[in-house]
Amino acid sequence: MGNGVPLLYGSTTGNTAGVAERIAERWSGSEPIELIDISADGVTPIMESETLIIGAPTWDFGELQQDWADEWQSFCQIDFSGVRVALFGVGDQLGYPEWFQDAMGLIANQVCKAGGVLVAPWPNQGYKFEASLALIEGEDQFIGLALDEDSQAWATDERLEVWLKQVQSEFS
Ligand SMILES: Cc1cc2nc3c(=O)[nH]c(=O)nc-3n(C[C@H](O)[C@H](O)[C@H](O)COP(=O)(O)O)c2cc1C
C-alpha cells in the first residue's frame, strides 16, 4: 500500500462512497487519503497502517452492509494494536430509528477487541432516533461521526468539516 491514510468503506447505493470521496477531497492532513473500497480491494490494504478511517452504512435492520459482511471474517483477523481509528457511519434515523448506525457500533466493537484506539467521537445532539449500537455507554456521544444522507443530507458538509479537523488533530 502507499503512504496515505487508508479510508476503508463499503457502500451499496453509493452514499457512503460519496462521503468517502468528499472526505478525500477535503482532507488537509500531511498524507493524502487512500480510498479503499472493501468490495474491490478487501481488507488487506489496511493491515500495516497506524492510522485509519473506516466508513460503513447500516443495512437490513441493524446489520452490516453486504460487502462488510462478505469480508467480516478477514476483518476480524486483523490486529489493531495501537492503531488509531476514526469511524463514520451512514444511516437513516427516520426510516430505521431502532437500529440507527448499528453497523458503526459492530465495527467499533471489533476494532476495540483487536486493540485499536477509537478517536473523534461525535455528539448525539441534533438527531432523532430510538436506539443505536453506536453510542458510547453512559455518554451523549456516538463512537464516530453519524451521517444521514436520507433525512439530514443538508447537515453532512458541516458535520464533516468539524469532524475532519478533530480526526486530523488526533492523527497528527
Ligand atoms: C433495506 C434497508 C435497510 C436499512 N437499514 C438501516 C438500519 O438498520 N439502520 C440505519 O441507520 N439505516 C438503515 N438503512 C439506511 C441506509 O444505511 C442508508 O440509506 C445509507 O445511506 C446507505 O448507504 P450506502 O448507499 O453507502 O449503501 C437501511 C436502508 C435500506 C434500504
The ligand as an SDF file (V2000), in Angstrom:
LIG
                    3D

 31 33  0  0  0  0  0  0  0  0999 V2000
  -33.4000   -2.1540    3.3090 C   0  0  0  0  0  0  0  0  0  0  0  0
  -32.6760   -1.0820    4.0680 C   0  0  0  0  0  0  0  0  0  0  0  0
  -32.3570   -1.2870    5.3810 C   0  0  0  0  0  0  0  0  0  0  0  0
  -31.7080   -0.2760    6.1300 C   0  0  0  0  0  0  0  0  0  0  0  0
  -31.4430   -0.4890    7.4710 N   0  0  0  0  0  0  0  0  0  0  0  0
  -30.9050    0.5140    8.1880 C   0  0  0  0  0  0  0  0  0  0  0  0
  -30.6880    0.3690    9.5910 C   0  0  0  0  0  0  0  0  0  0  0  0
  -30.9640   -0.6760   10.1890 O   0  0  0  0  0  0  0  0  0  0  0  0
  -30.1550    1.4070   10.2840 N   0  0  0  0  0  0  0  0  0  0  0  0
  -29.8110    2.5940    9.6760 C   0  0  0  0  0  0  0  0  0  0  0  0
  -29.3280    3.5010   10.3580 O   0  0  0  0  0  0  0  0  0  0  0  0
  -30.0030    2.7700    8.3410 N   0  0  0  0  0  0  0  0  0  0  0  0
  -30.5350    1.7680    7.5870 C   0  0  0  0  0  0  0  0  0  0  0  0
  -30.7530    1.9290    6.2510 N   0  0  0  0  0  0  0  0  0  0  0  0
  -30.3600    3.1990    5.6130 C   0  0  0  0  0  0  0  0  0  0  0  0
  -29.0160    3.1250    4.9040 C   0  0  0  0  0  0  0  0  0  0  0  0
  -27.9840    2.9290    5.8120 O   0  0  0  0  0  0  0  0  0  0  0  0
  -28.7730    4.4360    4.1730 C   0  0  0  0  0  0  0  0  0  0  0  0
  -29.6880    4.5540    3.1080 O   0  0  0  0  0  0  0  0  0  0  0  0
  -27.3510    4.6080    3.6790 C   0  0  0  0  0  0  0  0  0  0  0  0
  -27.1990    5.9240    3.1920 O   0  0  0  0  0  0  0  0  0  0  0  0
  -26.9750    3.6230    2.5980 C   0  0  0  0  0  0  0  0  0  0  0  0
  -25.6130    3.7480    2.3350 O   0  0  0  0  0  0  0  0  0  0  0  0
  -24.9220    3.1890    1.0060 P   0  0  0  0  0  0  0  0  0  0  0  0
  -25.5660    3.9060   -0.1420 O   0  0  0  0  0  0  0  0  0  0  0  0
  -23.4940    3.5620    1.1590 O   0  0  0  0  0  0  0  0  0  0  0  0
  -25.1380    1.7120    0.9570 O   0  0  0  0  0  0  0  0  0  0  0  0
  -31.3790    0.9400    5.5040 C   0  0  0  0  0  0  0  0  0  0  0  0
  -31.7130    1.1370    4.1530 C   0  0  0  0  0  0  0  0  0  0  0  0
  -32.3540    0.1530    3.4340 C   0  0  0  0  0  0  0  0  0  0  0  0
  -32.7160    0.4110    2.0050 C   0  0  0  0  0  0  0  0  0  0  0  0
  1  2  1  0
  2  3  1  0
  2 30  2  0
  3  4  2  0
  4  5  1  0
  4 28  1  0
  5  6  2  0
  6  7  1  0
  6 13  1  0
  7  8  2  0
  7  9  1  0
  9 10  1  0
 10 11  2  0
 10 12  1  0
 12 13  2  0
 13 14  1  0
 14 15  1  0
 14 28  1  0
 15 16  1  0
 16 17  1  0
 16 18  1  0
 18 19  1  0
 18 20  1  0
 20 21  1  0
 20 22  1  0
 22 23  1  0
 23 24  1  0
 24 25  2  0
 24 26  1  0
 24 27  1  0
 28 29  2  0
 29 30  1  0
 30 31  1  0
M  END
$$$$
